[in-house]
Amino acid sequence: MEQKNIIRNGLAVALLAFSGMAQAKLGGDQSATGVANWMSGSLPPAGDYLVVNSGHYGGKLRDGNGDKIDGASVDVWFSAFRHVHMTRHKLWGGDYGWQVVVPVIHQQLKMQDVSKRRTSIADITLNPFILAWHRDNLHWVLGLDVNLPTGAYDAKEPRRSVGVNYWSLEPLLAVTWLSDDGWEISNKMMYNIKTRNKNYRAPGQDTKQKYHSGQEFHMDYLLGKRFERWGVGVAGYYLKQLTNDRIDGQTVTATPQWGHGRKGQVFSYGPSVSYNIKKGMSVSAQWNHEIKVKNRFSGDKVSVKLVTSF
């Protein structure tokens, strides 16, 4: 019975930490992974832009040893709508702008072979501070994402949660190098700092606890070659949790299955293709396969991204 309770508690904590699938971190963090690919470090000139990223993710939950957990899986269809506004103002020589991201998802989350579905807006991201610089072949961006707990959250039934019920701050740096003959290297690095979920409840308990998920470093990357309007490359993402999960100020107890502090990690790779339709409008598509996964869902993600000015 004790072993069964340990497994149930571990699943519930994992699903709590990994709900909020919308932005395609899909393992459930608030900010997106794999979205920043082509020209991620180069923002456009002054104006308004719409970025729509849609796709599907399916995966199985893995424990701290990287082993699959029977009866725990996720299936998500997602669309994230991002409005970027670049102003004509300069700050420290960089172009100033802001953005908002509104994700919508249809999620089916299974735990112990029991699944629940939900369609909802998930956690919204605001970035009031974007600065972009351009120098010859090199482009770079600094920003600060603020992730809001707007997604539906159910403390008693984690399978029906599409939000994580906490705020988080995420400073970011994105860099793009584009050679004269069309070779591109892009990388976006982020560090996620979370507040506490003050409404966490362990399975079968009504007592509220304060669950504090650990801080994470994650990045998106792309290596590609452009041929006039087309671009072909390899893209993916990497995430590593650097601090422990904590409940009521205490590190989550180490277990053989989930490990000390339940730190998550994931690496993905896959092909990416882009096409410039016309000035101010482009479309890209990519597939990502996840490996080296611990304490997260592990699977495959397919997405299509449209960028257009308006």
C-alpha positions as CSV (number, residue, x, y, z in Angstrom):
1,M,0.0,0.0,0.0
2,E,2.8,2.4,0.9
3,Q,4.5,1.8,-2.5
4,K,1.2,2.4,-4.3
5,N,0.8,5.7,-2.5
6,I,4.3,6.8,-3.4
7,I,3.6,6.1,-7.1
8,R,0.2,7.9,-6.9
9,N,1.8,10.9,-5.3
10,G,4.6,11.0,-7.8
11,L,2.2,10.8,-10.7
12,A,0.0,13.6,-9.3
13,V,3.0,15.9,-8.7
14,A,4.3,15.1,-12.2
15,L,0.9,15.8,-13.8
16,L,0.5,19.0,-11.7
17,A,3.9,20.2,-12.9
18,F,3.2,19.1,-16.4
19,S,-0.3,20.4,-17.0
20,G,-0.7,23.6,-18.9
21,M,0.3,22.0,-22.3
22,A,-0.7,24.9,-24.4
23,Q,2.4,26.6,-25.5
24,A,3.9,23.4,-26.5
25,K,6.3,23.0,-23.8
26,L,4.1,20.2,-23.6
27,G,5.3,18.6,-20.6
28,G,3.6,21.4,-19.2
29,D,5.6,24.5,-18.7
30,Q,4.1,27.9,-19.3
31,S,6.5,29.1,-21.9
32,A,7.0,27.5,-25.3
33,T,9.8,25.2,-26.4
34,G,10.7,24.7,-30.0
35,V,8.8,27.7,-31.3
36,A,11.8,30.0,-31.7
37,N,13.5,28.6,-34.8
38,W,14.2,30.6,-38.0
39,M,15.6,34.1,-37.4
40,S,14.7,33.9,-33.7
41,G,17.3,36.5,-32.8
42,S,16.2,39.0,-35.5
43,L,13.0,41.0,-34.9
44,P,11.3,42.9,-37.7
45,P,11.1,46.7,-38.2
46,A,8.5,48.9,-36.5
47,G,5.0,47.6,-37.0
48,D,2.5,44.9,-35.8
49,Y,2.9,41.2,-36.4
50,L,0.9,38.1,-35.8
51,V,2.6,34.7,-35.2
52,V,0.3,31.6,-35.1
53,N,1.9,28.4,-34.0
54,S,-0.3,25.3,-34.2
55,G,0.3,21.6,-33.9
56,H,0.0,18.3,-32.0
57,Y,2.0,16.7,-29.2
58,G,1.6,13.2,-27.9
59,G,3.8,11.5,-25.2
60,K,4.2,9.1,-22.3
61,L,5.3,10.1,-18.8
62,R,8.8,9.1,-17.8
63,D,10.2,8.9,-14.3
64,G,13.5,10.1,-12.9
65,N,15.3,7.2,-14.4
66,G,13.9,7.8,-17.8
67,D,11.6,4.8,-17.7
68,K,8.0,5.0,-19.0
69,I,5.2,5.1,-16.4
70,D,2.4,2.7,-17.4
71,G,-1.0,4.3,-17.8
72,A,0.2,8.0,-17.9
73,S,0.1,9.8,-21.2
74,V,-0.9,13.1,-22.9
75,D,-2.4,14.0,-26.2
76,V,-2.7,17.7,-27.1
77,W,-3.8,19.9,-30.1
78,F,-2.6,23.5,-29.6
79,S,-2.6,26.9,-31.2
80,A,-0.7,29.9,-29.7
81,F,-1.5,33.4,-31.0
82,R,1.3,35.9,-30.6
83,H,1.0,39.6,-31.2
84,V,4.3,41.5,-31.5
85,H,4.4,45.3,-31.6
86,M,7.8,46.9,-32.5
87,T,7.9,50.6,-31.9
88,R,10.1,53.3,-33.5
89,H,11.7,54.1,-30.1
90,K,15.3,53.2,-29.3
91,L,16.7,52.2,-25.9
92,W,20.5,51.6,-25.5
93,G,20.7,51.5,-29.3
94,G,18.1,48.7,-29.6
95,D,14.6,48.7,-31.1
96,Y,12.0,48.6,-28.4
97,G,8.8,46.4,-28.6
98,W,6.4,44.3,-26.7
99,Q,4.3,41.1,-27.2
100,V,1.5,39.0,-25.8
101,V,0.9,35.2,-26.4
102,V,-2.6,33.7,-26.0
103,P,-2.5,29.8,-26.2
104,V,-5.6,27.7,-26.8
105,I,-5.5,23.9,-26.4
106,H,-7.5,20.7,-26.5
107,Q,-5.9,18.3,-24.0
108,Q,-6.5,14.7,-23.1
109,L,-4.5,13.7,-20.0
110,K,-4.3,10.1,-18.7
111,M,-3.2,8.9,-15.2
112,Q,-3.5,5.4,-14.0
113,D,-5.4,4.6,-17.2
114,V,-8.1,7.1,-16.4
115,S,-8.2,10.1,-18.8
116,K,-9.9,13.5,-18.8
117,R,-10.3,16.0,-21.6
118,R,-10.5,19.8,-21.6
119,T,-10.5,22.6,-24.2
120,S,-9.5,26.0,-22.9
121,I,-7.3,29.1,-23.0
122,A,-4.1,28.2,-21.1
123,D,-1.5,30.4,-19.4
124,I,-1.0,33.8,-21.2
125,T,2.4,35.3,-21.7
126,L,3.2,39.0,-21.6
127,N,6.5,40.6,-22.6
128,P,6.5,44.4,-21.9
129,F,10.2,44.6,-22.6
130,I,11.8,43.6,-25.9
131,L,15.0,45.1,-27.3
132,A,16.5,44.1,-30.6
133,W,19.9,44.9,-32.2
134,H,21.2,44.3,-35.7
135,R,24.9,44.5,-36.8
136,D,25.9,43.2,-40.2
137,N,25.3,39.4,-40.1
138,L,24.6,39.3,-36.4
139,H,21.2,39.9,-34.7
140,W,20.3,39.6,-31.0
141,V,17.3,40.2,-28.7
142,L,16.8,40.7,-25.0
143,G,13.4,40.3,-23.3
144,L,11.5,39.5,-20.2
145,D,8.5,37.1,-20.4
146,V,5.9,37.2,-17.7
147,N,3.7,34.1,-17.6
148,L,0.3,34.5,-16.0
149,P,-1.8,31.8,-14.3
150,T,-4.8,32.3,-16.6
151,G,-5.3,28.6,-17.6
152,A,-8.0,26.4,-16.0
153,Y,-6.7,24.7,-12.9
154,D,-8.3,21.9,-10.8
155,A,-6.5,21.0,-7.6
156,K,-8.7,18.0,-7.0
157,E,-8.4,16.6,-10.5
158,P,-5.0,17.3,-12.1
159,R,-6.1,15.6,-15.3
160,R,-8.4,18.5,-16.0
161,S,-5.8,21.2,-15.5
162,V,-4.5,23.2,-18.5
163,G,-2.8,25.8,-16.3
164,V,-0.1,25.5,-13.6
165,N,-1.6,28.0,-11.1
166,Y,1.5,30.1,-10.6
167,W,3.3,33.1,-12.0
168,S,6.7,32.9,-13.6
169,L,9.3,35.3,-14.9
170,E,11.6,34.4,-17.8
171,P,14.5,36.6,-18.9
172,L,15.6,35.6,-22.4
173,L,18.4,36.1,-24.9
174,A,18.0,35.2,-28.6
175,V,20.9,35.4,-31.2
176,T,20.9,34.8,-35.0
177,W,23.9,34.7,-37.3
178,L,23.0,34.7,-41.0
179,S,25.9,34.4,-43.4
180,D,26.1,36.1,-46.8
181,D,25.7,32.7,-48.5
182,G,22.5,31.7,-46.6
183,W,23.8,29.7,-43.6
184,E,21.9,30.4,-40.4
185,I,22.5,29.6,-36.7
186,S,19.8,30.7,-34.3
187,N,19.6,30.2,-30.6
188,K,17.1,31.4,-27.9
189,M,18.1,30.9,-24.3
190,M,15.6,31.4,-21.4
191,Y,15.7,31.0,-17.6
192,N,12.3,30.3,-15.9
193,I,11.8,31.5,-12.3
194,K,8.5,30.3,-10.8
195,T,6.4,31.4,-7.9
196,R,4.5,29.0,-5.6
197,N,1.3,27.1,-6.4
198,K,-0.6,27.8,-3.1
199,N,-3.5,25.5,-3.9
200,Y,-1.7,22.1,-4.4
201,R,-3.5,19.1,-2.9
202,A,-2.0,15.6,-2.7
203,P,-4.2,12.8,-3.9
204,G,-7.0,11.9,-1.5
205,Q,-6.3,14.9,0.7
206,D,-8.2,18.2,1.2
207,T,-5.4,20.0,2.9
208,K,-3.8,22.7,0.7
209,Q,0.0,22.8,0.4
210,K,2.4,25.3,-1.3
211,Y,4.1,23.6,-4.2
212,H,7.2,25.4,-5.6
213,S,8.4,24.0,-8.9
214,G,12.1,24.3,-9.6
215,Q,13.8,26.8,-11.8
216,E,14.7,25.8,-15.4
217,F,17.1,26.7,-18.1
218,H,15.9,26.0,-21.6
219,M,16.8,26.9,-25.1
220,D,15.6,26.5,-28.7
221,Y,18.1,26.0,-31.5
222,L,18.3,25.9,-35.3
223,L,21.0,25.2,-37.9
224,G,19.8,25.8,-41.4
225,K,20.6,26.8,-45.0
226,R,18.5,29.2,-47.1
227,F,17.9,28.8,-50.8
228,E,16.2,32.0,-52.0
229,R,12.7,31.7,-50.4
230,W,13.3,28.3,-48.9
231,G,15.1,27.3,-45.8
232,V,16.0,23.7,-44.7
233,G,17.5,22.8,-41.4
234,V,17.6,20.9,-38.1
235,A,15.9,22.4,-35.0
236,G,14.9,21.4,-31.5
237,Y,15.1,22.4,-27.8
238,Y,16.8,21.5,-24.6
239,L,15.5,21.9,-21.0
240,K,17.2,21.2,-17.7
241,Q,15.7,21.8,-14.3
242,L,18.4,23.3,-12.0
243,T,16.7,23.6,-8.6
244,N,14.5,21.1,-6.6
245,D,10.8,21.0,-6.4
246,R,9.6,22.0,-2.9
247,I,6.4,21.4,-0.9
248,D,5.8,23.8,2.0
249,G,9.5,24.9,1.9
250,Q,10.9,21.3,2.0
251,T,12.6,19.6,-0.9
252,V,10.3,16.9,-2.4
253,T,11.4,13.6,-0.8
254,A,13.8,11.5,-2.9
255,T,12.5,8.2,-4.1
256,P,14.1,5.5,-6.3
257,Q,11.6,6.2,-9.0
258,W,11.3,10.0,-9.1
259,G,14.7,11.0,-7.7
260,H,15.8,13.9,-5.5
261,G,13.7,17.0,-6.0
262,R,12.0,15.6,-9.2
263,K,14.2,17.5,-11.6
264,G,13.1,17.4,-15.2
265,Q,15.0,17.4,-18.4
266,V,14.5,16.9,-22.1
267,F,16.3,17.2,-25.4
268,S,14.7,17.2,-28.9
269,Y,15.7,17.3,-32.5
270,G,14.1,17.1,-35.9
271,P,13.8,18.7,-39.4
272,S,12.5,22.2,-40.0
273,V,11.5,23.9,-43.3
274,S,10.6,27.5,-43.9
275,Y,9.2,29.4,-46.9
276,N,9.1,33.2,-47.4
277,I,5.7,33.8,-49.0
278,K,6.2,37.6,-49.5
279,K,7.7,40.5,-47.6
280,G,6.4,40.4,-44.0
281,M,4.9,36.9,-44.4
282,S,6.5,33.5,-43.9
283,V,5.5,29.9,-42.9
284,S,7.6,27.1,-41.3
285,A,7.0,23.6,-40.2
286,Q,8.9,21.2,-38.1
287,W,8.9,17.8,-36.3
288,N,10.6,17.2,-33.0
289,H,11.4,13.9,-31.3
290,E,12.3,14.0,-27.6
291,I,15.1,12.0,-26.0
292,K,17.0,11.9,-22.7
293,V,13.8,12.7,-20.8
294,K,13.4,12.5,-17.0
295,N,10.4,13.4,-14.9
296,R,8.5,14.7,-17.9
297,F,6.4,13.5,-20.8
298,S,8.4,12.1,-23.7
299,G,7.1,12.1,-27.2
300,D,6.8,13.8,-30.6
301,K,5.6,17.2,-31.6
302,V,4.6,18.5,-35.0
303,S,4.0,22.2,-35.5
304,V,3.3,24.8,-38.2
305,K,4.1,28.5,-37.7
306,L,2.7,31.4,-39.7
307,V,4.2,34.9,-39.4
308,T,2.5,37.9,-41.0
309,S,2.4,41.7,-40.6
310,F,-0.8,43.6,-40.3
